[in-house]
Amino acid sequence: MTVLILTSEEDVTADMVVVHLNALGVPVVRFDPADLTSGVALSGEYVHGAFRGHLSSAGRLVSLDGLRSVWVRRPGAAAARAVVPSAWLTEESQQALYGMLRGVPARWMNHPDAARRARHKPWQLRLAQRSGLPVPATLITTFPQAAREFAARYPDLVVKPVSGAHPQDPPRAVPTSRVDPDTDFTAVAYGPTLLQRRVAKRADIRLTAVGESLLAARKPADPDADPDHVDVRFAPSTGPWQPAEVPPRIADAVRVYLREAELAYGAFDFAEDADGTWWFLECNQSGQFGFVEVDTGQPISRAIAEWLSRPLPGERQQPLNRTDSVLP
Amino acid sequence: MTVLILTSEEDVTADMVVVHLNALGVPVVRFDPADLTSGVALSGEYVHGAFRGHLSSAGRLVSLDGLRSVWVRRPGAAAARAVVPSAWLTEESQQALYGMLRGVPARWMNHPDAARRARHKPWQLRLAQRSGLPVPATLITTFPQAAREFAARYPDLVVKPVSGAHPQDPPRAVPTSRVDPDTDFTAVAYGPTLLQRRVAKRADIRLTAVGESLLAARKPADPDADPDHVDVRFAPSTGPWQPAEVPPRIADAVRVYLREAELAYGAFDFAEDADGTWWFLECNQSGQFGFVEVDTGQPISRAIAEWLSRPLPGERQQPLNRTDSVLP
């Protein structure tokens, strides 16, 4: 049984996981869907009520029935590097590849449907509330009056995009910024605006969830930092990430979140306040983890390799660390 | 409890359903997400573990908690008709609207995740097989040799797109066409190709499923028709659609399909062969039904209105056909 990794060619984070998969003796096929029709080929046959499918990449042929798991890491758009690329060819190739893969019993990290749903920030906030995670008071609105009333109740606010990255090519991260209390909210009518109570944080928390395994890292906030620098992605570093204990209530809530979201992997961002409360900011279902592993030494890539290697329900388990097996 | 309909302004099929909803005395809010920020407004507040959301359209304000169901008919891209439209504004508005709606307990026809998945033709074919529907032998491939071998086994073939409509603006339907037995399949390597055994059909079948209700219509094939005209959408009409009985085994299989696909609505296309077998061609989760209702008199729009009107689980049922009720 093979692990399929869909990602771009230059992905050192995927390389880290492949090293562990190799050590476990698990066969791996890795390719970028962008290479479909130029290096990567697929075929699926529906005859007499049965389906038989194959993928070929770099001269290796793998049966879709033989897939144990699919890791959707950072795949390119299907057939984007074809000899004559087009929106039509990408759509056809995307449908052919993912349409076939959706029909096989492999386990997904993460399933495309769960991944897509998980990107909705308003849905994330609601699920976090329901899962029992503390969520800073938040408003998403196109009503200027609603924004004004919210700012009166919560004078210390930040504004951030509803959807994440700006869709230019390459996508541009829009920083979270503080909102001046005297802001004129009239322009809110022209586009949905996300306002959130600013958490006066003493640390940033990154919690990486891989199946049931939760690994948290913490980075203290710089006490001398300009309070206008609220976005950790754009703030000067205050030192490396350090491993952190996950409070049991947070662990329970995160597991509820992942189960409801049907996610096998999630990178949670929290802001830790002066009382030690972890405030949920977001969960990125494809968040990077390499920088945390490098700083903390936490075995995230190994946890991912182990999750991807797990046998399917009903599959006869074979010793995973034996590469010299003569069994078929 | 209100029914929310997301569709374009000029949608006479939606009008048919609204007439029935009005007759049932069910409150309806209908708008096009394209009008977000210019006529349609939204707001959602996440405070103290709870969510309160509102939509406003044409001066009417509706609470998201008060939504009974959401009918995703033919909505435009969010904020497409804003004063200054942009890809960024559409993405922000799409996320805000659907992200909030995904968090409320309303019933969906169809849920965006189920709708998206259901568009994958390769997945449809596999699910149809598993559900027990007869599926014509089909190959989807980028291997010329696989195409040649398939054509040798099934010399009477059609070719059709994997993904449906060509993504131009407006989208263009690509007709299903016969494949000459002497075809050179070399070009298959340049894009996934769907080849299917041609069903020598004596009739086209359109089965419209609304919840548990299945309504089938049949149109006999023209016996004098050119056998190269395989696509009913482009063939000259042979007369109106007629109501047809659904064979019990097909009904069972279609219900399995809908349950597995998590679809509340589906328009199934079958080809009926000389033995009376219904061969599954596709299920369009947003297929039109107005033309069938007009030809056959089948109460499809009423079935949709009734499905949308059903109370949520746990909701206190109120008499639906009373508009003079003094209850709140």
Chai-1 contact restraints between the chains, C-beta under 6 A:
chainA,res_idxA,chainB,res_idxB,connection_type,confidence,min_distance_angstrom,max_distance_angstrom,comment,restraint_id
A,T37,B,T142,contact,1.0,0.0,6.0,A-B,restraint_1
A,T37,B,Y190,contact,1.0,0.0,6.0,A-B,restraint_2
A,A41,B,T142,contact,1.0,0.0,6.0,A-B,restraint_3
A,A41,B,F143,contact,1.0,0.0,6.0,A-B,restraint_4
A,L42,B,T142,contact,1.0,0.0,6.0,A-B,restraint_5
A,S43,B,T141,contact,1.0,0.0,6.0,A-B,restraint_6
A,S43,B,F143,contact,1.0,0.0,6.0,A-B,restraint_7
A,S43,B,A146,contact,1.0,0.0,6.0,A-B,restraint_8
A,G44,B,I140,contact,1.0,0.0,6.0,A-B,restraint_9
A,E45,B,L139,contact,1.0,0.0,6.0,A-B,restraint_10
A,Y46,B,L125,contact,1.0,0.0,6.0,A-B,restraint_11
A,Y46,B,V135,contact,1.0,0.0,6.0,A-B,restraint_12
A,Y46,B,T138,contact,1.0,0.0,6.0,A-B,restraint_13
A,V47,B,A137,contact,1.0,0.0,6.0,A-B,restraint_14
A,G49,B,Q129,contact,1.0,0.0,6.0,A-B,restraint_15
A,F51,B,R126,contact,1.0,0.0,6.0,A-B,restraint_16
A,A87,B,P167,contact,1.0,0.0,6.0,A-B,restraint_17
A,W88,B,H166,contact,1.0,0.0,6.0,A-B,restraint_18
A,L89,B,G191,contact,1.0,0.0,6.0,A-B,restraint_19
A,E91,B,S163,contact,1.0,0.0,6.0,A-B,restraint_20
A,E91,B,P167,contact,1.0,0.0,6.0,A-B,restraint_21
A,E92,B,V162,contact,1.0,0.0,6.0,A-B,restraint_22
A,E92,B,S163,contact,1.0,0.0,6.0,A-B,restraint_23
A,E92,B,G191,contact,1.0,0.0,6.0,A-B,restraint_24
A,E92,B,P192,contact,1.0,0.0,6.0,A-B,restraint_25
A,S93,B,P192,contact,1.0,0.0,6.0,A-B,restraint_26
A,Q95,B,H120,contact,1.0,0.0,6.0,A-B,restraint_27
A,Q95,B,V162,contact,1.0,0.0,6.0,A-B,restraint_28
A,Q95,B,S163,contact,1.0,0.0,6.0,A-B,restraint_29
A,A96,B,I140,contact,1.0,0.0,6.0,A-B,restraint_30
A,A96,B,V162,contact,1.0,0.0,6.0,A-B,restraint_31
A,A96,B,P192,contact,1.0,0.0,6.0,A-B,restraint_32
A,G99,B,H120,contact,1.0,0.0,6.0,A-B,restraint_33
A,G99,B,P122,contact,1.0,0.0,6.0,A-B,restraint_34
A,G99,B,W123,contact,1.0,0.0,6.0,A-B,restraint_35
A,M100,B,P122,contact,1.0,0.0,6.0,A-B,restraint_36
A,R102,B,W123,contact,1.0,0.0,6.0,A-B,restraint_37
A,G103,B,W123,contact,1.0,0.0,6.0,A-B,restraint_38
A,G103,B,R126,contact,1.0,0.0,6.0,A-B,restraint_39
A,D113,B,D113,contact,1.0,0.0,6.0,A-B,restraint_40
A,D113,B,R117,contact,1.0,0.0,6.0,A-B,restraint_41
A,R117,B,D113,contact,1.0,0.0,6.0,A-B,restraint_42
A,H120,B,Q95,contact,1.0,0.0,6.0,A-B,restraint_43
A,H120,B,G99,contact,1.0,0.0,6.0,A-B,restraint_44
A,P122,B,G99,contact,1.0,0.0,6.0,A-B,restraint_45
A,P122,B,M100,contact,1.0,0.0,6.0,A-B,restraint_46
A,W123,B,G99,contact,1.0,0.0,6.0,A-B,restraint_47
A,W123,B,R102,contact,1.0,0.0,6.0,A-B,restraint_48
A,W123,B,G103,contact,1.0,0.0,6.0,A-B,restraint_49
A,L125,B,Y46,contact,1.0,0.0,6.0,A-B,restraint_50
A,R126,B,F51,contact,1.0,0.0,6.0,A-B,restraint_51
A,R126,B,G103,contact,1.0,0.0,6.0,A-B,restraint_52
A,Q129,B,G49,contact,1.0,0.0,6.0,A-B,restraint_53
A,V135,B,Y46,contact,1.0,0.0,6.0,A-B,restraint_54
A,A137,B,V47,contact,1.0,0.0,6.0,A-B,restraint_55
A,T138,B,Y46,contact,1.0,0.0,6.0,A-B,restraint_56
A,L139,B,E45,contact,1.0,0.0,6.0,A-B,restraint_57
A,I140,B,G44,contact,1.0,0.0,6.0,A-B,restraint_58
A,I140,B,A96,contact,1.0,0.0,6.0,A-B,restraint_59
A,T141,B,S43,contact,1.0,0.0,6.0,A-B,restraint_60
A,T142,B,T37,contact,1.0,0.0,6.0,A-B,restraint_61
A,T142,B,A41,contact,1.0,0.0,6.0,A-B,restraint_62
A,T142,B,L42,contact,1.0,0.0,6.0,A-B,restraint_63
A,F143,B,A41,contact,1.0,0.0,6.0,A-B,restraint_64
A,F143,B,S43,contact,1.0,0.0,6.0,A-B,restraint_65
A,A146,B,S43,contact,1.0,0.0,6.0,A-B,restraint_66
A,V162,B,E92,contact,1.0,0.0,6.0,A-B,restraint_67
A,V162,B,Q95,contact,1.0,0.0,6.0,A-B,restraint_68
A,V162,B,A96,contact,1.0,0.0,6.0,A-B,restraint_69
A,S163,B,E91,contact,1.0,0.0,6.0,A-B,restraint_70
A,S163,B,E92,contact,1.0,0.0,6.0,A-B,restraint_71
A,S163,B,Q95,contact,1.0,0.0,6.0,A-B,restraint_72
A,H166,B,W88,contact,1.0,0.0,6.0,A-B,restraint_73
A,P167,B,A87,contact,1.0,0.0,6.0,A-B,restraint_74
A,P167,B,E91,contact,1.0,0.0,6.0,A-B,restraint_75
A,Y190,B,T37,contact,1.0,0.0,6.0,A-B,restraint_76
A,G191,B,L89,contact,1.0,0.0,6.0,A-B,restraint_77
A,G191,B,E92,contact,1.0,0.0,6.0,A-B,restraint_78
A,P192,B,E92,contact,1.0,0.0,6.0,A-B,restraint_79
A,P192,B,S93,contact,1.0,0.0,6.0,A-B,restraint_80
A,P192,B,A96,contact,1.0,0.0,6.0,A-B,restraint_81
